[in-house]
Amino acid sequence: MARHLHNRRRARGVATLEFVFILIFGVMPLVLATGTGVLVMAAHQAVTLAAAEGARASLGDGTPSQRKALACATAASAMAWLLEFSDDDDACTSGAIRVESVTCGTSDLPGDCMRVRTRFEYGRHPLLPGTGRLYTAAFDGPVQSVAIVRLGDLD
């Protein structure tokens, strides 16, 4: 009887160890990967919104340089939490936000456009510590977006 009781206790200890190993090596990596995916999607959404808002802001009145400055400031405001996280004090000069005047349209209907490019280097500044390598293994390059708007009338 005592021997049978001793074996049951030992079996419970083994089951506890198996549960801990499954938790550490099975569940935790899945939670970490899911959390990383959610944060990457949030960063991508912020970068896309910033490019779109910056492009819209460039449609206002003013000289081309004033429009560029307004577009950059608006984009920086839209992705402020990412810029703050990456300690980027001046996104317009660091390359996180680039605003350019470009020629667009067709040969029949040429026009001037404004292009706003936004980017966030998730591999260098992971939102979840230790996941930079996971991001660089799964994705090629930074989280980035581009928005282009046509300036002026279509007449």
CORPECOR-V116208 format. One record per helix or strand of 3 or more residues. SS is the DSSP state (h for helix, s for strand). FROM is the first residue (numbers start at 0). LEN is the number of residues. If there is no record, write none. Layout:
ss->SS from->FROM len->LEN
ss->SS from->FROM len->LEN
This chain:
ss->h from->1 len->56
ss->h from->63 len->15
ss->h from->79 len->6
ss->h from->90 len->4
ss->s from->96 len->9
ss->s from->109 len->11
ss->h from->131 len->7
ss->s from->142 len->9
